[in-house]
Amino acid sequence: MKRRNEAGKVVGYQVLNTRDVSIRATTDFQIIGYNVRLPKRTQELQLGADDVLHVGMTLDQDDGIFFMSPLESVRLDVL
């Protein structure tokens, strides 16, 4: 998650636990935002697509917005 100062400039990043993040996307796999459940809070934080740096190594072949674990591609090769 991008950390911004009062002027809106990115000053750092916060790594989010993937178990606490839900992706909001269109049916065409265009990411429109994220819902983040923060620790010790009962509500979710809604972030726009530009507020989160979404990175991964290998895209899931079955779903265009998720990434696979590095071990998942090895499992697929073995199968």
LINMORA-V376035 format. One line per field, one symbol per residue. ss: DSSP state (@ for helix, = for strand, . for the rest). phi: phi as a letter, one per 40 degrees, with the letter a starting at -180 (. if undefined). A space follows every 50 residues. Layout:
ss = ???
phi = ???
This chain:
ss = .===.....====....@@@=====.....=======......=====@@ @......==.......==.@@@@@@@@@.
phi = .ccbcccgccbibbcbcccbbbcbacccgccbibbbccdgbcbcccbccc cbccbacbccccacbbbccdccccccccc
